[in-house]
């Protein structure tokens, strides 16, 4: 899994910026990624019991209405004792113990996180673009050398093909990237792509 922040290397909200290492530390745990996703989707603070129910549902791939108390007890406990305190320490959430609710902070709301989840037969976008650059370079060299079958093409034609190929690829990557941001879909991105 690779994660990047859309706003640059560091968040720029008040209360101190998170370093890239801190962001990766928070996101290194699936439960914390699920918490970030749930809080980014919520329009209001989430009760800890509801948050643990959502996280449990995503972990076992069932509808939240089907989650039983026994199923979420461990999730509730680890969120309360481990994950939420770590996120609160980084000023990403506020836990109101009296009301038993979790609130996202502006720092969490301003953090745009893209999660690229690769299945076994997929290639990362960076490798795709290297391959596309190689193909367009080889095509340009073949046209310049007068390779039979490509003689009808001019360098301008290859340039137009290159711009079109990279432009369309960038558009597809943008659309896919919007769907792989934490908090934009019903389920976390890593579950949507499975």
N, C-alpha and C positions, 0 to 999 in steps of 0.2 A: 504494500500500500504506500502510495506517496501522497503527501498532503502539502498544499501551499496556501499562503495567505494571499488573497487577491489584492490587498492594499499594500503589498510590499513585504519586506523582510520583517518588519515589526508593526505591531498595532500602534496607533497614534492617539489613543484615547487617554483621558486624564487618569491619574492614579498610577502612572508608571507604565511603560511599554513592556509587553512580554517579549522576551527574546525568542528567537527561533527554537532554541533548545527547550524553553519552557512550554512553547506551543506543542512541540513534538512529545514532550513528557506527558502533558495532559491528554493528548490524543493517542498515546501509546496503548491505552486501555480501552477495550471495546465498550465497556459499561459507561465510561466517561464520554466516549463519542456519542453513545445513545442518549445520554443526558443532554449534551450540547444540542443534538438534533431535536429532542423533545422540547427543550426550552426555546429554541429558535422558532419552532412552529407555534408555540403557545402564545395566546394573546394576553394572558394574565399569569400571575404566579401559579405554580402547580403544587398541589398538596403532595407531600412525600409519598403517601400511599398510592396516589395516582401515578406518580412518576415511576415508582418501583413496579407498578402493574404494567406500564407501557414498556419499560426496559425488559421485564420478564417476557412479555408477549413477543418482543422482537428476538430475544435470545432463543426462545423455544419455537418460534415461528407459528404462533397461534393468534387468534383474535383476542384483543385485550379483555373482552367480556368473558372469555373462557378461562382466564387466569384465576387460579384458586389461591387462597391465602397460603397454603403450604408451598405452592410453587414460588411465590414472591417473597417469602419470609427471608431467605438468604440474601436476595437482591436488596431488599429494604435495609437489612442490617449492614451490608457492605457499603451501600450508598451512604448511610447515616454515619458510619464509623470511619470510612476510608476515603471514598471518592469525593463526596461533597466537601469535606474539610480541605482536601487537597485543592479543589477548585475554588473554594472560598479563600484559601491562602493566596491564590493567584489573582484574586479580585474578579473572578468570572461569575460567581454566584453569591447570593446572600441567602442564608438559611435562617428563617424565623422559627426558633424552637417553640415559642409560645403558640403560634398559629400552625406550626408544623408544615410550613410551605417553603418552597424554593423559588427565588426570584433571580432572573438573569440580571446582570449588571450591564451598564452601557458598554463596558469592555467586551463582554461576550456578544452583545448585539452587534457591535461594530466589526467583529472578527468574521471575515468571510473565509470559510474553509472549504476547499475542494478536495474530494477524496477520489482518487483514481484507483479503482479496484480492477485488477486484471485477472481474467480467467486464464486457464492453462494455454489456450490457443490464441490469445490476444497479444498484441504488441503495444508498448507504450507510445504515446503521441510523439515523443522526442525521436524514437527510432523510426517511426513512420516518416517524419519529415526528413531525416537523414536519407532514407531510401528514396523519397520523392526527389530530393536534390540530386542524388546519384543518377536517377532515371533521366531527369531533365538535362543534366550535364552530358550524359552519354548521348542523348538525342542531339544536342547541340553539336557535339564533336562529330557525330555521324553525318549530320547535314553539312558541316564545314569541310569534312573530308570527301564529300560527294558520294557517300555510300549509295549503291544502287537501290532504288525503291524510295529513297528519301530525297532524291535530287529535286523533286518538285517543291520541296519545302524551303523556305528562306529562314535566315536567322530571326527575322521578325515573327514568322509563324511559330517558331519554337519559343520565342519570348512571350507571345500571346498565350500559347499553351501553358507555359510555366506560370504566368500570372494567374490564369484561370484555375489551374490545378491547385496552386497554393491558396488562392482566394477561396475556392470552394472547400478545401480541406480545413481552412481556418474557420469558416462558417460552421461546418459540421462540428469541429472541436468546440466552438463557442456554445452551440446548442447542447451538446453532450455535457459540457462543463457546467452549464446552468442546472442540469438535472442531477449533477453529482455534488452539489453544494449541500452541506449539512443544513437541515431545516427547510428545504424547499419542496420535498416530496412527503407523501404520507409515511413511508417507511424510510429508514436510513439508507443512503446510497449503496452501502456494501450489501444490503439485503435485496435491493431493487435489481441488482445486476446478477444475482445468483440464479 
